[in-house]
Amino acid sequence: LKKGLLATLKDKKFILLFVIAYFIPLYLVYLILFMKIIFMPIINDDGYLAMCSIVLTVAGMIGGPFWGVVADHKGFKATLLLVCIADLITKILGLQCT
C-alpha cells in the first residue's frame, strides 16, 4: 500500500481530508474574529457571549481528540456520520449558544 507523493496528492480521500482540514479552521477564525460583530445584535449580554466563547473553546479542546479516538476505532465514514448526528441533536434540542 505504499504510494508515492504524487499518487497520494491525487487520491480522492486525501483531497477530501485536505479540504476539510483547510476550510474548517478558516470558518472558525472568521467566526472568532468577527464574533462580537455577528452575535452582539442577537445576544446583547457581553458576559454571556464571553461564556459561550469559553464553552466553545473547551468543547473544541475536548472534542478534537475525542472524535480522533472515535475515528481511529470506528473509521472515517462512521465518525463523520456520528458527528453529523450529534450536531443535529444539539440543534434540535437548542443546546447551542446562539
N, C-alpha and C positions, 0 to 999 in steps of 0.2 A: 504493500500500500504506500510505498514511498513515492511521492510526487515531487517533481521539480518546482522551482519557484514560479515559473511561468504558468505551469499547469494549475498550480494552486490559485494563482490570481485570476484564472479564467473559470474556476469552479463556481457553480451557481450558489452553493452553500456558503462559500467564502464571501461572495459578493453580498449576499443577504445579510450575513453576520456583520460585514463591514458597514453596510448602510445603516443597520440598526444601531451599531456601536457608535456611529458618527452622528446620526440625527437626534438620538435621544438626549445626549448631553447638550447639543445645541438648543433644543427646546427648553431644557432646564435652565441653561444660562440665560436665555431670553426671559423666562419666567422670573428668575431671581432678580435680574437687573431691573425689570420693569414692574415688579410685584406691587409696589405701592401705587404706581400709576394705574395699573389694571384693577386692583382689588379695593382701593380706598373708596371709590364710589359705591361699591357693593357692601363692603364691611367698613363701617365708619369708626370702628374702635381700633386704634393703633396697637393697643396691648394684645387684643385678640388676634390681630394679624401677625404680630410677633410670635405669639404662642403657636399659631398654625405653621409658621416658618420653622420653629424649633421641632415640632412634631414631624414635619415633612423631612427635615434633615436627619432626625433619629431613625425614622422609618426607612429612609434610604440607606443609612448605615447598616441597619439590621437586614433589610430586605435584599440588598445585593448579594451578600454572602449566603443568605438563606435560599434564595432562588438558584444560586450557583450550585449549592449542595443538592437541591432537588433535581436540577438539570443533570448533574453527574449520575444520579441514581435512576431517574426516570427517562432521560433523553430530552432532546430539544423540543420536539413537537408536543409531547405530553406536558412539559413545563410551560410552554407558551400558551397552551390551552388552559392550564391551571391559572396562569397569571390573568388571562382574559376573563375567566370565570370569577376570580377574586375581585377584579376591577368592576365587573358587572354587579356583583353582590354589594360592594361598597357604594356604588352609585344608586342602586335600588333602595338600600337602607338609609341613604343620606348620611353616610359616615365620613364623607369628605368635608373638608373645612369650608369650601366655598358653596 
